[in-house]
Amino acid sequence: MCGVCKKHCRSFESLREHLIGPLPKAECERIFKERGCDVCLTILGSRSSLRAHRESCISRPNNNGLLYRMANLGIQDELRIDNSRGRVIALACKMVGGGSDGSLDLCARVCLIDEHERILFHSYIKPNLPVTNYRYEMTGIRPEYLRDAMPLRNVSRKIQEFLCNGEPIWQIRSKGGRSRILVGHGLDHDLKCLEMEYPATKMRDTAKYPPLMKTSKLSNSLKYLTKAYLGYDIQNGVQDPYEDCVATMKLYMRMKSQFHKKENYPLANDPQNKNNFASWRQNELERMTPEQLLDFSRSDYYCWCLDSQDY
């Protein structure tokens, strides 16, 4: 919601365009430029409040991944079922190329971290198919790193067992249970390359979360999201999966901390919130004020802030 005119926006990108886009609302733009945080898009009471706010709002990149990469000691391939390891896990992969033209993505490196950005699992992976392009400028991976690496099947089994946490995958529920929430960016692609499955109800994908998507409902890149909503740069030069894990975890935690207005009946999954209104109710809807329509409306997606209530 705009802190000036109180307009409700579907996504943060829509709010950003409303405040500082190509055609912003003039009064909102003026006030935002004076007292607005360009990271969380909050309007503060004064410029001094804004300066104090920005100190806590802008995230700082974690250099642990860089230190691991430089020392080449970041391989931590023991992953055990352990209830003390937290309920939310971030995953990121780096791909090398396979096939005749090197365009086929093959997972060659994977990293998992917990909510506190501690590495739980970090390993090179030996793909099932021959590698024809190591994409060294982007991945930093050399042939010798994969020569004695763990086979893909073993890695996938370890990760899936850890995520399920002793719970059969077919019994995993959207709420409760022992299984863990999986955070990432482009998780469908990562899991496909890892040749593993995980229930969609337990996945939190920053590429598909509506508040983080473009106004055209297309995905933003993780690099853009990190700069826009965390305030720092990633993926400069050789890319590190740990760095991506940290960025997605920070984004998830920020979205999870958003205020969520409790929704009364009818709930979001009620048929009347699926645009299935009877024709005789059209006139009734047209007579409603914007405030009445807003009170009547419900989210058409699962809000991550609800995770705070369930776990």
LOTOR-562371 format. One record per residue: z, y, x of N, C-alpha, C, O in turn. Coordinates in steps of 0.05 Angstrom, whole numbers, padded with zeros to 5 digits, always signed. Layout:
# LOTOR-562371
ZYXZYXZYXZYX ...
# end
This chain:
# LOTOR-562371
+00000-00024+00017+00000+00000+00000+00000+00025+00017+00014+00026+00038 -00016+00045+00010-00017+00070+00025+00010+00085+00021+00019+00088-00001 +00022+00093+00044+00047+00106+00043+00046+00135+00033+00066+00148+00029 +00021+00145+00029+00018+00173+00019+00012+00173-00011+00027+00184-00026 -00011+00161-00019-00019+00162-00047-00011+00138-00063-00015+00136-00087 +00001+00118-00049+00011+00093-00062-00011+00075-00073-00006+00058-00090 -00035+00079-00063-00057+00061-00071-00052+00033-00060-00044+00030-00037 -00057+00013-00076-00053-00015-00068-00080-00025-00057-00101-00022-00071 -00080-00037-00034-00104-00048-00021-00102-00078-00018-00080-00088-00014 -00124-00091-00020-00124-00121-00019-00118-00131+00009-00105-00152+00012 -00126-00117+00029-00122-00126+00057-00114-00102+00074-00117-00079+00067 -00104-00109+00098-00096-00088+00117-00121-00073+00127-00120-00049+00133 -00144-00087+00128-00169-00075+00136-00178-00054+00115-00188-00033+00123 -00173-00060+00090-00180-00041+00069-00162-00017+00070-00171+00006+00067 -00136-00021+00076-00118+00001+00079-00125+00018+00104-00123+00043+00103 -00133+00005+00125-00141+00019+00149-00166+00037+00144-00167+00060+00153 -00185+00026+00129-00208+00042+00122-00201+00066+00104-00213+00087+00106 -00182+00061+00086-00173+00082+00068-00160+00105+00084-00162+00129+00076 -00146+00099+00106-00131+00119+00121-00148+00131+00143-00147+00156+00147 -00163+00115+00158-00176+00125+00182-00205+00114+00185-00216+00114+00206 -00216+00105+00163-00243+00094+00163-00265+00115+00163-00258+00139+00167 -00290+00107+00160-00312+00126+00160-00310+00147+00138-00318+00170+00141 -00299+00139+00114-00296+00157+00092-00267+00156+00081-00263+00146+00059 -00248+00165+00096-00220+00164+00088-00214+00184+00066-00228+00204+00063 -00192+00180+00052-00182+00200+00034-00170+00223+00050-00152+00218+00067 -00179+00247+00047-00173+00269+00065-00143+00274+00068-00134+00276+00091 -00128+00276+00047-00099+00282+00049-00085+00259+00062-00067+00263+00079 -00092+00234+00056-00079+00211+00068-00086+00210+00098-00068+00204+00114 -00110+00217+00105-00118+00217+00133-00102+00238+00149-00094+00233+00171 -00099+00261+00137-00085+00283+00151-00056+00275+00157-00046+00279+00179 -00042+00265+00137-00014+00257+00140-00012+00233+00159+00007+00232+00175 -00030+00214+00157-00029+00191+00174-00033+00199+00203-00019+00188+00221 -00050+00217+00209-00055+00226+00237-00030+00239+00248-00026+00239+00272 -00014+00251+00231+00011+00265+00240+00034+00245+00243+00048+00246+00263 +00037+00227+00224+00062+00211+00223+00057+00181+00218+00075+00166+00211 +00032+00172+00223+00025+00144+00217+00024+00126+00241+00014+00135+00262 +00033+00102+00239+00031+00082+00261+00005+00067+00258+00000+00055+00237 -00012+00069+00278-00039+00057+00276-00038+00026+00280-00059+00014+00279 -00014+00015+00285-00012-00014+00287-00004-00027+00261-00019-00044+00251 +00018-00018+00249+00027-00030+00224+00019-00013+00200+00024-00021+00177 +00008+00011+00204-00003+00029+00184+00019+00040+00166+00014+00048+00143 +00044+00041+00177+00066+00053+00162+00067+00084+00166+00060+00093+00188 +00074+00099+00146+00078+00128+00148+00107+00133+00153+00124+00126+00136 +00114+00146+00175+00142+00153+00182+00149+00181+00172+00131+00197+00166 +00175+00186+00172+00185+00212+00162+00179+00235+00180+00177+00258+00170 +00178+00231+00206+00173+00253+00225+00160+00242+00250+00158+00217+00253 +00150+00260+00267+00137+00251+00292+00157+00238+00310+00150+00219+00325 +00182+00247+00311+00202+00234+00328+00208+00206+00318+00212+00188+00334 +00209+00202+00291+00213+00175+00280+00189+00157+00288+00193+00134+00293 +00165+00169+00288+00142+00154+00295+00143+00144+00324+00137+00121+00330 +00152+00162+00342+00154+00154+00370+00174+00131+00374+00169+00112+00389 +00197+00133+00360+00217+00112+00362+00207+00086+00350+00212+00064+00360 +00192+00088+00328+00182+00065+00314+00161+00050+00331+00161+00025+00332 +00144+00065+00344+00123+00052+00360+00134+00035+00383+00121+00016+00391 +00157+00043+00393+00169+00027+00415+00174-00002+00406+00172-00020+00422 +00182-00005+00381+00188-00032+00371+00164-00045+00357+00163-00070+00355 +00145-00029+00348+00123-00040+00333+00102-00052+00351+00090-00073+00344 +00096-00039+00374+00075-00050+00391+00086-00073+00407+00106-00071+00421 +00073-00096+00405+00081-00120+00419+00073-00118+00448+00054-00104+00456 +00087-00133+00464+00081-00134+00493+00070-00162+00499+00082-00182+00491 +00047-00164+00514+00037-00190+00520+00056-00205+00538+00069-00194+00556 +00057-00231+00534+00074-00249+00550+00058-00258+00574+00036-00269+00571 +00068-00254+00598+00053-00261+00623+00058-00290+00632+00048-00297+00653 +00073-00306+00616+00078-00333+00625+00052-00349+00629+00049-00364+00648 +00033-00345+00610+00008-00360+00612-00007-00353+00637-00019-00371+00650 -00007-00327+00645-00021-00319+00669-00008-00332+00694-00022-00341+00712 +00018-00333+00694+00032-00345+00717+00026-00374+00719+00022-00385+00741 +00025-00388+00696+00019-00416+00696-00009-00421+00707-00014-00439+00723 -00028-00403+00698-00056-00407+00706-00060-00402+00736-00073-00417+00750 -00047-00381+00746-00050-00374+00774-00038-00395+00792-00049-00401+00813 -00016-00407+00783-00003-00428+00800-00015-00455+00795-00009-00474+00810 -00031-00458+00773-00043-00483+00765-00022-00504+00761-00025-00528+00766 +00002-00495+00750+00024-00514+00745+00030-00515+00715+00052-00523+00707 +00011-00507+00698+00017-00504+00670+00013-00530+00654+00012-00529+00630 +00010-00553+00668+00006-00578+00653+00032-00590+00645+00048-00598+00662 +00037-00591+00619+00061-00602+00608+00053-00620+00586+00051-00612+00563 +00049-00646+00593+00036-00664+00574+00056-00684+00561+00047-00704+00550 +00082-00678+00562+00101-00694+00548+00108-00680+00522+00116-00657+00522 +00104-00694+00500+00109-00682+00473+00123-00703+00456+00111-00723+00449 +00148-00698+00450+00164-00718+00436+00173-00707+00409+00176-00682+00405 +00176-00725+00390+00187-00717+00363+00215-00708+00367+00232-00723+00377 +00221-00683+00359+00247-00671+00364+00252-00649+00343+00238-00629+00343 +00271-00654+00326+00276-00634+00304+00287-00608+00314+00287-00588+00299 +00295-00607+00339+00306-00582+00350+00284-00563+00360+00290-00541+00369 +00259-00572+00360+00237-00557+00371+00226-00536+00352+00206-00523+00358 +00238-00531+00329+00228-00511+00311+00209-00522+00290+00199-00544+00293 +00204-00506+00269+00188-00515+00247+00160-00502+00247+00144-00510+00230 +00155-00483+00264+00129-00470+00266+00117-00473+00293+00130-00467+00313 +00093-00483+00295+00079-00489+00320+00052-00475+00321+00037-00476+00301 +00046-00461+00343+00020-00449+00346+00003-00466+00365+00013-00476+00385 -00023-00469+00358-00041-00486+00374-00066-00469+00380-00076-00454+00364 -00076-00473+00405-00101-00461+00413-00116-00480+00432-00103-00493+00448 -00142-00480+00430-00158-00497+00447-00179-00480+00462-00186-00458+00454 -00189-00491+00484-00211-00480+00499-00233-00501+00501-00227-00524+00507 -00257-00493+00496-00280-00512+00494-00299-00509+00517-00304-00487+00527 -00308-00532+00526-00331-00533+00545-00355-00542+00529-00353-00549+00506 -00379-00542+00542-00403-00549+00528-00413-00577+00533-00412-00587+00555 -00423-00589+00512-00436-00615+00514-00464-00614+00502-00473-00593+00492 -00478-00636+00503-00505-00637+00492-00525-00628+00513-00518-00618+00534 -00551-00630+00506-00572-00624+00525-00572-00595+00533-00580-00588+00555 -00564-00577+00515-00565-00548+00521-00537-00537+00525-00534-00512+00528 -00516-00553+00524-00489-00544+00529-00477-00528+00506-00457-00515+00510 -00489-00530+00483-00479-00514+00460-00459-00529+00443-00446-00517+00425 -00456-00555+00447-00437-00571+00432-00408-00566+00442-00403-00571+00466 -00390-00557+00425-00363-00552+00433-00348-00578+00438-00346-00595+00420 -00336-00581+00461-00319-00603+00468-00292-00592+00477-00291-00576+00495 -00271-00602+00465-00244-00592+00471-00236-00602+00499-00236-00626+00504 -00229-00583+00517-00222-00591+00544-00195-00581+00553-00185-00588+00574 -00182-00565+00536-00156-00554+00542-00141-00547+00517-00153-00535+00499 -00116-00553+00515-00101-00547+00490-00073-00538+00498-00061-00547+00518 -00062-00521+00481-00035-00511+00486-00020-00509+00459-00032-00501+00439 +00005-00517+00459+00023-00513+00435+00048-00498+00444+00059-00504+00465 +00056-00479+00427+00081-00465+00433+00098-00464+00407+00088-00470+00385 +00124-00457+00410+00142-00454+00387+00144-00425+00380+00131-00408+00391 +00163-00419+00361+00166-00392+00351+00175-00373+00373+00170-00348+00371 +00188-00383+00394+00198-00366+00415+00179-00365+00439+00186-00356+00460 +00154-00373+00434+00132-00372+00453+00137-00389+00478+00126-00384+00499 +00153-00410+00474+00157-00430+00496+00136-00452+00494+00130-00462+00472 +00125-00459+00517+00105-00480+00517+00117-00507+00511+00136-00516+00524 +00106-00521+00491+00114-00548+00484+00095-00569+00495+00104-00591+00503 +00070-00562+00496+00050-00581+00506+00026-00564+00517+00017-00545+00504 +00017-00572+00541-00005-00557+00553-00020-00577+00571-00008-00587+00591 -00044-00583+00564-00058-00604+00579-00088-00600+00579-00100-00589+00560 -00100-00609+00601-00129-00612+00602-00136-00637+00587-00120-00656+00586 -00160-00639+00576-00169-00662+00560-00195-00672+00571-00213-00657+00577 -00197-00699+00573-00222-00711+00581-00238-00717+00555-00231-00734+00540 -00261-00702+00551-00276-00705+00527-00289-00733+00525-00292-00747+00545 -00296-00741+00501-00309-00767+00496-00338-00766+00505-00350-00787+00512 -00350-00743+00506-00379-00740+00514-00381-00726+00541-00363-00711+00549 -00403-00730+00555-00407-00716+00581-00408-00686+00577-00419-00675+00558 -00396-00672+00597-00396-00643+00596-00421-00633+00611-00426-00641+00634 -00436-00616+00598-00460-00605+00611-00458-00575+00618-00475-00565+00632 -00437-00563+00608-00432-00534+00614-00402-00529+00613-00390-00530+00592 -00390-00524+00636-00361-00519+00637-00354-00491+00628-00330-00485+00625 -00373-00474+00624-00368-00446+00615-00346-00433+00632-00327-00421+00622 -00349-00436+00658-00328-00429+00677-00319-00400+00675-00296-00394+00677 -00338-00382+00671-00332-00353+00670-00312-00347+00647-00297-00328+00649 -00313-00363+00626-00295-00358+00603-00271-00377+00603-00249-00368+00596 -00275-00402+00611-00253-00422+00610-00238-00425+00636-00214-00432+00635 -00250-00420+00658-00237-00425+00684-00234-00454+00691-00220-00461+00709 -00248-00471+00676-00245-00500+00679-00266-00511+00699-00290-00504+00696 -00257-00527+00718-00275-00539+00737-00276-00570+00732-00258-00580+00719 -00297-00583+00741-00300-00612+00737-00276-00628+00746-00268-00647+00732 -00263-00620+00768-00241-00636+00778-00216-00634+00760-00199-00652+00761 -00215-00613+00743-00192-00611+00725-00192-00632+00703-00172-00640+00693 -00216-00641+00697-00219-00660+00675-00222-00689+00684-00221-00708+00668 -00226-00693+00710-00231-00719+00721-00209-00739+00714-00215-00762+00705 -00184-00732+00717-00162-00749+00711-00145-00739+00688-00122-00746+00685 -00158-00723+00671-00144-00712+00648-00138-00733+00627-00150-00754+00627 -00120-00726+00609-00113-00744+00587-00136-00748+00567-00148-00728+00560 -00142-00772+00559-00164-00776+00540-00159-00762+00513-00136-00758+00505 -00180-00754+00500-00178-00739+00475-00162-00754+00454-00145-00742+00441 -00166-00780+00452-00152-00796+00432-00122-00794+00436-00107-00791+00417 -00113-00796+00461-00084-00795+00467-00072-00768+00460-00051-00766+00449 -00087-00747+00467-00078-00720+00461-00075-00715+00431-00055-00705+00421 -00096-00723+00416-00096-00720+00387-00072-00735+00374-00059-00724+00356 -00067-00759+00384-00045-00775+00372-00018-00762+00378-00001-00760+00360 -00015-00752+00403+00010-00739+00410+00015-00714+00392+00037-00710+00382 -00006-00698+00389-00003-00673+00374+00003-00679+00344+00020-00666+00332 -00012-00698+00333-00008-00704+00305+00019-00716+00299+00032-00709+00279 +00029-00733+00317+00056-00744+00314+00077-00723+00315+00096-00723+00300 +00073-00703+00333+00092-00682+00336+00092-00664+00311+00113-00656+00302 +00068-00658+00301+00067-00640+00277+00078-00654+00252+00093-00642+00237 +00072-00680+00249+00083-00695+00226+00113-00699+00228+00127-00702+00208 +00123-00700+00253+00152-00702+00258+00165-00726+00244+00186-00724+00233 +00151-00749+00246+00162-00773+00234+00156-00777+00205+00164-00797+00193 +00141-00759+00193+00134-00761+00164+00105-00770+00162+00087-00759+00175 +00100-00791+00146+00072-00800+00142+00055-00777+00132+00063-00762+00115 +00031-00775+00143+00014-00752+00137+00007-00751+00107+00003-00729+00096 +00005-00774+00094-00002-00774+00066+00022-00766+00048+00018-00762+00024 +00046-00765+00060+00070-00757+00044+00077-00728+00048+00096-00718+00035 +00063-00714+00066+00070-00686+00072+00066-00668+00048+00045-00669+00035 +00087-00653+00042+00086-00634+00019+00083-00606+00029+00088-00600+00052 +00074-00588+00011+00070-00560+00019+00097-00547+00025+00097-00528+00041 +00118-00556+00013+00145-00544+00018+00165-00566+00024+00163-00588+00013 +00183-00560+00043+00203-00579+00050+00192-00601+00068+00171-00599+00079 +00208-00622+00071+00201-00644+00089+00205-00637+00118+00215-00616+00125 +00198-00656+00135+00203-00653+00164+00179-00643+00179+00181-00633+00201 +00155-00644+00166+00131-00635+00180+00132-00606+00187+00146-00590+00175 +00116-00598+00207+00116-00571+00218+00093-00554+00207+00071-00565+00201 +00097-00528+00206+00075-00509+00200+00058-00506+00225+00069-00502+00247 +00032-00507+00222+00013-00503+00244-00001-00476+00242-00014-00470+00222 +00002-00460+00263-00010-00433+00264-00032-00433+00284-00031-00446+00305 -00054-00419+00278-00076-00417+00297-00097-00398+00287-00094-00385+00266 -00119-00396+00302-00142-00379+00294-00167-00397+00294-00175-00406+00316 -00179-00402+00271-00201-00421+00269-00191-00449+00272-00203-00465+00286 -00170-00456+00257-00157-00482+00260-00176-00505+00251-00175-00527+00263 -00193-00501+00231-00211-00522+00223-00229-00531+00246-00233-00555+00250 -00239-00512+00261-00256-00518+00284-00240-00532+00306-00250-00551+00318 -00216-00522+00312-00200-00534+00333-00193-00563+00326-00194-00581+00343 -00184-00568+00301-00177-00595+00293-00201-00614+00293-00198-00637+00299 -00224-00603+00285-00248-00619+00286-00254-00628+00314-00262-00651+00319 -00252-00610+00333-00257-00616+00361-00236-00635+00373-00242-00650+00392 -00212-00633+00362-00191-00652+00371-00192-00679+00356-00178-00697+00363 -00210-00680+00337-00214-00705+00321-00188-00713+00307-00181-00736+00308 -00175-00694+00295-00151-00700+00280-00150-00684+00254-00165-00665+00250 -00133-00693+00236-00130-00681+00210-00101-00671+00206-00082-00681+00219 -00098-00651+00189-00072-00641+00182-00075-00627+00155-00095-00614+00150 -00055-00630+00137-00057-00618+00110-00061-00588+00111-00047-00574+00125 -00080-00578+00095-00085-00550+00094-00061-00534+00084-00058-00510+00092 -00044-00546+00068-00020-00532+00058+00000-00526+00080+00018-00509+00076 -00003-00539+00103+00015-00534+00125+00002-00518+00147+00014-00514+00168 -00022-00507+00142-00036-00492+00163-00036-00462+00156-00039-00455+00133 -00031-00446+00176-00031-00417+00173-00052-00406+00193-00047-00402+00216 -00076-00400+00182-00099-00393+00199-00104-00363+00198-00110-00352+00176 -00100-00349+00220-00104-00320+00220-00133-00312+00216-00139-00289+00210 -00152-00331+00218-00180-00325+00213-00187-00326+00183-00207-00316+00175 -00169-00338+00167-00174-00342+00139-00154-00329+00120-00156-00332+00096 -00134-00316+00132-00113-00304+00115-00124-00278+00104-00130-00259+00119 -00126-00275+00077-00139-00252+00065-00130-00225+00074-00147-00207+00079 -00104-00220+00078-00095-00193+00087-00106-00186+00115-00106-00162+00122 -00114-00206+00131-00124-00201+00158-00154-00202+00160-00165-00198+00182 -00168-00206+00138-00197-00209+00138-00210-00182+00134-00197-00162+00126 -00236-00180+00140-00251-00156+00135-00254-00151+00105-00249-00169+00089 -00261-00127+00098-00265-00121+00069-00288-00137+00057-00289-00140+00033 -00306-00146+00074-00328-00164+00065-00319-00193+00062-00335-00210+00056 -00293-00198+00067-00281-00225+00066-00291-00243+00088-00289-00268+00086 -00301-00232+00110-00308-00247+00134-00284-00246+00153-00267-00228+00151 -00283-00264+00172-00261-00266+00190-00264-00245+00212-00286-00238+00221 -00241-00234+00221-00240-00218+00245-00235-00236+00269-00224-00258+00266 -00243-00227+00292-00238-00243+00317-00208-00240+00324-00196-00221+00317 -00198-00260+00338-00170-00259+00347-00166-00235+00366-00145-00223+00366 -00186-00230+00382-00184-00207+00401-00181-00181+00385-00164-00164+00393 -00196-00177+00364-00193-00153+00347-00166-00152+00334-00153-00131+00334 -00158-00174+00321-00132-00174+00307-00109-00168+00326-00090-00153+00318 -00110-00178+00350-00088-00173+00369-00087-00144+00377-00065-00132+00378 -00110-00132+00382-00111-00103+00389-00103-00086+00365-00088-00067+00368 -00113-00092+00341-00108-00075+00318-00080-00078+00307-00068-00058+00299 -00069-00102+00307-00043-00106+00293-00020-00113+00311+00003-00113+00302 -00025-00117+00337-00004-00121+00356-00004-00100+00378+00017-00094+00390 -00027-00087+00382-00028-00064+00400-00033-00071+00429-00028-00054+00447 -00043-00095+00435-00050-00101+00463-00075-00118+00465-00085-00128+00444 -00087-00120+00488-00112-00134+00492-00108-00163+00502-00089-00169+00516 -00126-00180+00493-00127-00208+00503-00156-00215+00509-00174-00200+00503 -00159-00239+00520-00185-00251+00526-00203-00233+00543-00227-00229+00538 -00190-00221+00563-00205-00206+00583-00210-00224+00607-00192-00231+00621 -00235-00230+00612-00241-00249+00634-00237-00277+00626-00243-00285+00604 -00225-00293+00644-00219-00321+00638-00198-00323+00616-00178-00310+00618 -00204-00339+00596-00186-00340+00572-00166-00363+00575-00173-00384+00585 -00142-00357+00566-00120-00376+00569-00111-00384+00541-00105-00367+00524 -00109-00410+00534-00100-00418+00507-00072-00410+00501-00065-00405+00478 -00055-00408+00522-00028-00398+00517-00028-00370+00506-00013-00363+00488 -00045-00353+00517-00047-00325+00508-00056-00324+00479-00045-00308+00463 -00074-00342+00471-00083-00343+00443-00061-00353+00425-00057-00343+00403 -00045-00373+00434-00023-00383+00419-00003-00361+00413+00007-00358+00391 +00004-00345+00434+00023-00324+00431+00013-00303+00411+00029-00294+00394 -00012-00296+00413-00023-00276+00394-00022-00286+00365-00014-00271+00348 -00030-00311+00360-00030-00321+00333-00001-00323+00322+00004-00318+00299 +00017-00331+00340+00045-00333+00331+00057-00306+00324+00071-00303+00304 +00051-00286+00341+00060-00259+00335+00048-00248+00309+00062-00236+00293 +00023-00254+00304+00010-00245+00279+00023-00259+00255+00028-00246+00235 +00028-00285+00258+00040-00300+00236+00068-00289+00230+00075-00285+00207 +00084-00284+00251+00111-00275+00247+00111-00247+00235+00129-00240+00218 +00092-00230+00242+00090-00204+00230+00082-00205+00201+00094-00191+00184 +00063-00222+00194+00056-00226+00166+00078-00239+00150+00083-00232+00127 +00092-00257+00162+00115-00271+00149+00137-00251+00142+00152-00255+00123 +00140-00230+00158+00162-00211+00155+00156-00190+00134+00173-00173+00128 +00132-00190+00123+00125-00170+00102+00142-00174+00077+00149-00196+00070 +00147-00151+00064+00162-00153+00039+00145-00165+00017+00121-00158+00014 +00156-00184+00003+00142-00198-00019+00156-00193-00045+00179-00202-00049 +00143-00179-00063+00155-00174-00089+00156-00200-00105+00136-00214-00107 +00179-00206-00116+00182-00231-00131+00164-00230-00156+00165-00211-00171 +00148-00251-00159+00129-00252-00181+00142-00267-00205+00152-00289-00202 +00142-00254-00228+00152-00266-00252+00130-00282-00266+00107-00282-00257 +00137-00296-00287+00117-00311-00302+00098-00291-00315+00107-00270-00324 +00072-00297-00316+00058-00321-00306+00054-00320-00276+00050-00299-00264 +00056-00344-00264+00054-00346-00235+00025-00345-00227+00006-00344-00243 +00021-00345-00200-00006-00341-00189-00025-00363-00197-00049-00359-00200 -00015-00388-00201-00033-00410-00208-00037-00413-00239-00049-00432-00247 -00027-00394-00254-00031-00395-00283-00060-00389-00289-00072-00372-00277 -00072-00403-00309-00100-00399-00315-00108-00370-00321-00130-00362-00315 -00090-00354-00332-00097-00327-00339-00100-00309-00315-00109-00286-00317 -00092-00319-00291-00096-00304-00267-00120-00313-00251-00123-00307-00228 -00137-00329-00264-00162-00339-00251-00187-00326-00263-00208-00338-00262 -00184-00303-00275-00206-00289-00288-00217-00304-00311-00240-00302-00319 -00200-00321-00323-00208-00337-00347-00197-00324-00372-00187-00338-00390 -00199-00298-00375-00188-00284-00398-00207-00289-00422-00231-00288-00420 -00194-00293-00445-00210-00296-00469-00224-00269-00476-00213-00248-00469 -00247-00271-00488-00263-00247-00493-00248-00228-00511-00251-00203-00509 -00231-00238-00529-00217-00220-00548-00195-00204-00534-00185-00185-00545 -00189-00211-00509-00168-00196-00494-00180-00174-00477-00165-00159-00465 -00206-00172-00476-00219-00153-00458-00210-00124-00465-00204-00108-00448 -00211-00118-00491-00203-00091-00500-00174-00085-00493-00166-00063-00486 -00157-00106-00495-00129-00102-00488-00125-00095-00458-00109-00078-00451 -00141-00108-00441-00140-00103-00413-00150-00075-00406-00138-00061-00389 -00171-00066-00420-00183-00040-00415-00164-00018-00423-00166+00005-00412 -00145-00023-00441-00126-00002-00450-00102+00000-00431-00087+00019-00433 -00099-00019-00413-00076-00019-00395-00078+00002-00374-00100+00009-00365 -00056+00014-00366-00055+00033-00344-00057+00018-00317-00052-00007-00317 -00064+00031-00295-00065+00018-00269-00038+00005-00262-00037-00017-00251 -00015+00018-00270+00011+00007-00264+00016-00019-00280+00027-00038-00269 +00007-00020-00305+00010-00044-00321-00007-00067-00310+00001-00090-00310 -00032-00060-00302-00049-00081-00291-00038-00092-00265-00039-00116-00260 -00026-00074-00248-00014-00083-00223+00010-00101-00228+00013-00122-00215 +00026-00094-00248+00049-00111-00254+00041-00138-00265+00055-00158-00262 +00018-00138-00278+00007-00163-00290-00007-00180-00270-00009-00205-00274 -00016-00168-00248-00032-00183-00228-00015-00201-00211+00009-00197-00208 -00028-00221-00200-00015-00240-00182-00033-00246-00158-00058-00243-00161 -00022-00253-00136-00037-00260-00112-00054-00284-00118-00045-00303-00131 -00079-00285-00107-00095-00309-00111-00096-00325-00085-00114-00341-00081 -00076-00321-00068-00073-00337-00043-00043-00340-00037-00026-00326-00049 -00037-00359-00020-00009-00363-00013+00000-00342+00008-00012-00341+00029 +00021-00327+00001+00031-00306+00020+00049-00319+00040+00067-00334+00033 +00044-00313+00066+00060-00325+00087+00089-00316+00086+00107-00329+00097 +00094-00293+00074+00122-00284+00072+00139-00303+00056+00164-00303+00058 +00127-00320+00039+00142-00340+00024+00153-00362+00042+00171-00376+00034 +00142-00365+00067+00152-00384+00085+00181-00378+00092+00197-00396+00099 +00189-00353+00092+00216-00345+00098+00236-00356+00078+00260-00360+00084 +00226-00361+00053+00244-00371+00032+00246-00401+00032+00265-00413+00022 +00225-00414+00044+00224-00443+00041+00234-00458+00066+00241-00481+00064 +00236-00444+00089+00243-00457+00114+00266-00443+00128+00275-00452+00149 
# end
